[in-house]
């Protein structure tokens, strides 16, 4: 990009540097981002915009942006230099020099653990690619009581602790691998014990794994299997008992290992692991007891599908999800018609989920291929040209 060097004049390219190893990931994200990764450790997440130091992982994988002069800087440092100019007065006053969303790309090659988030933390998932038949687990099939979940997960937690005591020398990574293996429909306790121990396991291990298998299957059976269809947006936002917004209990990924590539729009902050697998000890999340503040009422699987609807007066712009935490919009330029966007009163991010585009602003033109992301300062108008789809994530102020 060319022109003046003030960051607020430019759509800032978010460098593809924050690739996060996960046992349930694969090799797609490094290839999509064009970033070589040493070793064979699978990559499950790419933190597309991480500038919230209070989140331990966001602080570990801070976003880097490319300045107009070609130099690279940490986004959080730029925000500290000019919080109101880059974030907008409202976001800066509410959050300080931090960006209050943590959008991610997810390469899901296995089922994650059953998870929840604190109240006020909904999520949206835009499916970029998915193998035929892939699903995500979202929301309860029937009304559920926190006490019933607590009983199921308490028993599983006790067995986890006994299993960890029985195998104290086993590397942590093996327990994380076990978390994914427990979700396979064909898994059996004896086979898992052999995988875990690399041979003949102690006699006490297979019965413990059988208990964990039953707990995992019971947990998954409570949740809807929602099809992960390319191009679909799934909005995980329910009403808790207090009337506030919250993500439904969920387990992302597919039990049979069908791959899903998705953009996740979410807030920074903790993920609560239900604790139904030994992997919870090593997972990057906090274990929790079921909370009465979680949405526990039954929903239909169709209620999670958020079809993008045209936004009146804004050609080429569609909206799929809106809540107090964020709004998700889809900008769809064609070769015959670019999408022109006026400046917002707050910062936002752009994520290319289909095709390739060019973003033209006061400071110059920025090409964005599939999988690329950019940070848009408050007040900066721009035009999106090319052929594809760009998801815009806009933080809420409420």
C-alpha positions in Angstrom: 0.0 0.0 0.0 1.1 3.6 -0.6 0.3 7.1 0.5 0.5 8.6 4.0 1.9 6.5 6.8 -0.8 7.2 9.4 -2.2 3.7 10.3 -5.8 5.2 10.5 -5.7 6.0 6.8 -5.1 2.3 5.8 -6.8 -1.0 5.9 -4.1 -2.9 7.8 -3.2 -6.4 6.6 -3.2 -8.9 9.5 -0.1 -11.0 9.1 -0.6 -14.8 9.1 1.6 -15.4 12.1 -0.6 -16.6 14.9 -0.9 -20.3 14.0 -1.9 -22.3 17.1 -1.1 -26.0 17.5 -4.0 -28.2 18.5 -4.2 -32.0 18.6 -7.5 -31.9 16.6 -6.0 -29.7 13.8 -4.3 -30.5 10.6 -2.0 -29.0 8.0 -4.5 -26.8 6.1 -4.0 -23.5 7.8 -0.2 -23.3 7.2 -0.8 -24.1 3.5 -3.7 -21.6 3.3 -1.6 -18.9 4.9 1.6 -19.7 3.1 3.5 -20.0 6.4 5.9 -23.0 6.9 5.6 -24.7 10.2 8.5 -26.6 11.7 7.7 -30.2 12.8 4.6 -32.3 12.3 2.5 -30.8 15.1 -1.1 -30.2 13.8 -2.3 -26.6 13.6 -5.9 -26.2 14.7 -6.4 -22.4 14.9 -5.3 -19.2 13.4 -5.9 -16.2 15.6 -7.0 -13.7 12.9 -7.1 -10.6 15.1 -5.7 -10.9 18.7 -5.2 -7.7 20.6 -6.6 -8.5 24.0 -3.7 -9.0 26.5 -6.1 -10.1 29.3 -6.7 -13.3 27.3 -3.7 -15.6 28.0 -3.7 -17.2 24.6 -4.4 -13.9 22.7 -1.4 -12.5 24.5 0.7 -15.5 23.5 -0.2 -15.1 19.9 -0.6 -11.4 19.3 -1.6 -10.1 15.9 1.0 -8.4 13.7 -0.1 -5.9 11.1 1.8 -4.6 8.1 2.2 -0.8 8.2 2.0 1.3 5.1 5.8 1.5 4.9 6.1 -2.3 4.9 7.2 -2.6 8.5 5.5 -5.0 10.8 4.1 -3.9 14.2 2.0 -5.5 16.9 -1.6 -4.4 16.6 -1.8 -3.9 20.4 1.1 -1.5 20.2 -0.6 0.5 17.5 -3.8 0.7 19.5 -1.8 2.0 22.5 -0.4 4.8 20.3 -3.8 6.0 19.0 -6.7 4.2 20.7 -9.5 6.6 19.7 -8.2 7.1 16.1 -8.0 3.3 15.4 -10.7 1.9 17.6 -13.2 4.8 17.7 -14.2 6.7 20.7 -16.8 4.2 21.9 -14.6 1.1 21.9 -11.6 3.0 23.3 -13.7 4.4 26.2 -15.2 0.9 27.0 -12.2 -1.3 26.5 -9.1 0.9 26.4 -6.4 0.2 23.7 -7.7 -3.4 23.1 -9.8 -5.0 20.3 -12.8 -6.8 21.9 -13.2 -9.6 19.4 -11.0 -12.7 18.8 -12.0 -14.0 15.4 -10.3 -17.3 14.4 -10.0 -19.8 11.6 -10.5 -23.4 12.7 -9.2 -26.5 11.0 -11.3 -29.1 12.6 -10.1 -32.7 12.0 -11.7 -34.3 15.1 -14.4 -33.6 17.6 -13.4 -31.1 20.3 -14.6 -31.5 23.9 -18.0 -30.5 25.1 -17.7 -26.8 25.9 -19.5 -23.7 27.2 -18.6 -20.0 27.6 -19.4 -17.4 30.3 -22.7 -15.5 30.0 -22.5 -12.7 27.4 -20.2 -14.7 25.1 -22.1 -15.9 22.0 -20.3 -17.2 18.9 -20.9 -17.4 15.1 -19.3 -20.0 12.8 -19.0 -19.3 9.0 -18.4 -22.7 7.3 -15.7 -22.2 4.6 -15.2 -25.8 3.6 -16.5 -29.1 4.9 -16.4 -32.7 3.9 -19.7 -34.3 3.0 -21.7 -35.3 6.0 -19.7 -33.2 8.5 -21.6 -31.8 11.6 -21.1 -29.7 14.6 -22.7 -30.3 18.0 -24.8 -27.3 19.0 -27.5 -26.9 21.7 -29.6 -29.4 23.7 -32.1 -31.7 22.1 -34.3 -31.6 25.2 -34.6 -29.4 28.2 -31.7 -30.1 30.5 -31.1 -29.5 34.2 -27.7 -28.3 35.5 -27.9 -30.8 38.3 -28.2 -33.7 35.8 -25.1 -32.5 33.9 -23.2 -32.0 37.1 -23.8 -35.6 38.1 -22.7 -37.0 34.7 -19.6 -34.9 34.6 -18.7 -35.3 38.3 -18.4 -39.1 37.8 -16.3 -38.6 34.7 -14.0 -36.1 36.5 -13.4 -38.6 39.3 -12.4 -41.3 36.8 -10.2 -38.9 35.0 -8.3 -38.2 38.1 -7.9 -41.9 38.8 -6.7 -42.5 35.3 -4.1 -39.7 35.6 -2.9 -41.2 38.9 -2.6 -44.7 37.2 -0.5 -43.3 34.4 1.6 -40.5 36.0 4.5 -40.8 33.5 2.4 -40.6 30.4 3.1 -37.4 28.3 0.4 -34.8 28.4 0.1 -34.9 24.7 -1.1 -38.5 24.8 -4.0 -37.5 27.1 -4.9 -34.7 24.6 -4.9 -37.3 21.8 -7.2 -39.5 23.9 -9.8 -36.7 24.1 -10.3 -36.9 20.3 -10.1 -40.7 20.3 -12.9 -41.0 22.8 -15.3 -39.3 20.4 -14.9 -41.9 17.6 -18.1 -43.8 17.2 -16.1 -47.1 16.8 -13.9 -46.5 19.9 -13.7 -49.3 22.4 -12.1 -49.2 25.8 -9.5 -51.9 25.3 -8.4 -50.5 22.0 -8.1 -47.0 23.5 -6.1 -48.4 26.4 -3.6 -50.0 23.9 -3.3 -46.7 22.0 -2.8 -44.7 25.1 -0.2 -47.0 26.7 1.5 -48.2 23.5 1.1 -51.8 24.5 -0.3 -53.8 27.4 -2.1 -51.3 29.8 -2.5 -51.8 33.5 -5.6 -53.8 34.3 -7.3 -50.8 35.9 -7.2 -48.6 32.7 -9.7 -50.3 30.4 -12.6 -50.1 32.9 -11.9 -46.4 33.5 -11.9 -45.7 29.8 -15.2 -47.5 29.5 -16.7 -45.1 32.0 -15.3 -42.1 30.1 -16.6 -43.5 26.8 -20.1 -43.8 28.2 -19.9 -40.2 29.6 -18.7 -38.8 26.4 -21.4 -40.6 24.3 -24.1 -39.5 26.8 -22.9 -35.9 26.6 -22.9 -35.9 22.8 -26.3 -37.6 22.6 -27.8 -34.6 24.4 -26.7 -32.2 21.7 -27.9 -31.6 18.1 -25.8 -32.7 15.2 -26.1 -29.6 13.0 -24.8 -30.1 9.4 -21.7 -28.1 8.5 -22.5 -27.0 5.0 -20.0 -24.8 3.0 -21.2 -21.2 2.9 -23.5 -21.6 5.9 -23.4 -19.4 9.0 -24.3 -20.9 12.3 -25.2 -18.4 15.1 -24.6 -19.9 18.6 -26.5 -17.4 20.7 -29.2 -18.5 23.3 -31.0 -16.9 26.1 -29.9 -17.8 29.6 -32.2 -17.9 32.6 -31.4 -14.3 33.3 -32.4 -13.3 29.8 -28.8 -12.4 28.8 -27.1 -13.8 25.7 -24.8 -16.8 25.8 -23.4 -19.5 23.6 -25.2 -22.8 23.9 -23.2 -25.8 25.1 -21.4 -27.2 22.0 -18.7 -29.5 20.7 -17.2 -28.3 17.5 -15.8 -30.8 14.9 -17.1 -34.0 13.6 -17.0 -37.3 15.6 -16.0 -39.3 12.5 -13.2 -37.0 11.6 -14.9 -35.3 8.6 -12.9 -32.1 8.2 -14.4 -28.6 8.7 -12.7 -25.3 7.9 -14.6 -22.4 9.6 -14.3 -18.8 10.6 -15.3 -18.4 14.3 -16.4 -14.9 15.5 -16.2 -14.7 19.3 -15.1 -12.6 22.2 -11.7 -13.1 24.0 -12.0 -14.9 27.3 -12.2 -18.4 28.8 -13.7 -21.6 27.3 -15.2 -23.9 29.9 -14.5 -27.6 29.3 -17.2 -30.0 30.4 -14.5 -32.3 31.7 -15.8 -35.5 30.1 -12.4 -36.6 28.7 -8.9 -36.8 30.2 -7.9 -34.2 27.6 -9.5 -31.5 29.7 -6.5 -31.5 32.0 -4.2 -30.5 29.2 -6.7 -28.5 27.0 -6.3 -24.7 26.7 -9.5 -24.1 28.7 -10.8 -24.1 32.2 -12.9 -26.9 33.6 -16.2 -26.0 35.1 -19.3 -27.3 36.7 -22.5 -26.9 34.7 -24.0 -23.5 35.5 -27.6 -22.4 35.8 -26.6 -19.3 33.8 -26.0 -21.5 30.7 -28.8 -21.8 28.1 -30.3 -25.3 29.1 -33.6 -25.2 27.2 -34.2 -27.3 24.1 -33.8 -25.8 20.6 -34.3 -27.0 17.1 -31.1 -27.5 15.0 -32.6 -25.2 12.3 -32.7 -22.3 14.8 -28.9 -22.1 14.7 -28.8 -21.5 10.9 -28.4 -17.8 10.2 -29.2 -17.1 6.5 -27.5 -13.9 5.4 -30.2 -11.3 4.5 -29.7 -8.2 2.3 -29.1 -5.0 4.2 -31.4 -2.3 2.8 -29.6 0.6 1.1 -26.3 -1.2 1.0 -25.9 -3.2 -2.2 -23.8 -6.3 -1.9 -24.0 -6.4 1.9 -25.8 -9.2 3.8 -26.2 -9.7 7.5 -26.4 -13.1 9.2 -25.9 -12.5 13.0 -26.3 -9.6 15.3 -26.2 -9.4 19.1 -24.8 -7.2 21.9 -21.3 -8.7 21.4 -20.9 -8.4 17.7 -22.5 -8.2 14.2 -21.5 -10.5 11.3 -21.9 -9.1 7.8 -21.1 -10.6 4.4 -19.7 -8.3 1.6 -20.2 -10.0 -1.8 -18.5 -8.1 -4.7 -18.8 -9.3 -8.3 -16.7 -8.4 -11.3 -19.4 -6.0 -12.4 -20.1 -4.4 -9.0 -17.8 -3.5 -6.1 -19.1 -3.1 -2.5 -18.7 0.4 -1.2 -18.7 0.8 2.6 -18.7 4.2 4.5 -16.6 4.5 7.6 -18.0 3.0 10.8 -17.8 4.7 14.2 -15.7 1.7 15.4 -13.0 -0.6 14.2 -13.8 -3.9 12.5 -12.1 -6.8 10.8 -12.4 -8.3 7.3 -12.0 -12.0 6.5 -12.0 -13.5 3.0 -14.0 -16.8 3.0 -14.5 -17.2 -0.7 -12.6 -16.1 -3.8 -10.1 -13.1 -3.7 -10.7 -9.4 -3.4 -9.1 -6.0 -3.4 -9.8 -3.5 -0.6 -9.3 0.1 -1.7 -9.2 2.9 0.9 -7.7 6.4 1.2 -4.3 5.0 1.8 -4.1 2.7 -1.2 -5.2 -0.8 -2.4 -4.7 -4.0 -0.4 -5.2 -7.4 -2.2 -6.7 -10.1 0.1 -6.7 -13.8 -1.0 -8.8 -16.6 0.5 -8.0 -17.0 4.2 -6.6 -13.5 4.6 -7.8 -10.9 7.2 -7.5 -7.2 7.7 -8.1 -4.6 10.4 -10.2 -1.6 9.4 -9.7 1.5 11.6 -12.7 3.5 12.8 -14.0 6.1 10.4 -12.2 4.7 7.3 -14.4 4.2 4.3 -13.4 1.6 1.6 -14.4 -0.3 -1.4 -14.2 -4.1 -1.9 -13.7 -5.2 -5.5 -13.1 -8.6 -7.1 -15.2 -11.7 -6.9 -15.7 -13.5 -3.6 -17.1 -13.1 -0.1 -15.7 -11.1 2.8 -17.0 -11.5 6.3 -17.0 -8.3 8.3 -17.0 -8.7 12.1 -18.0 -5.6 14.0 -17.8 -5.4 17.8 -20.8 -4.3 19.8 -20.9 -1.4 22.2 -23.6 -2.6 24.5 
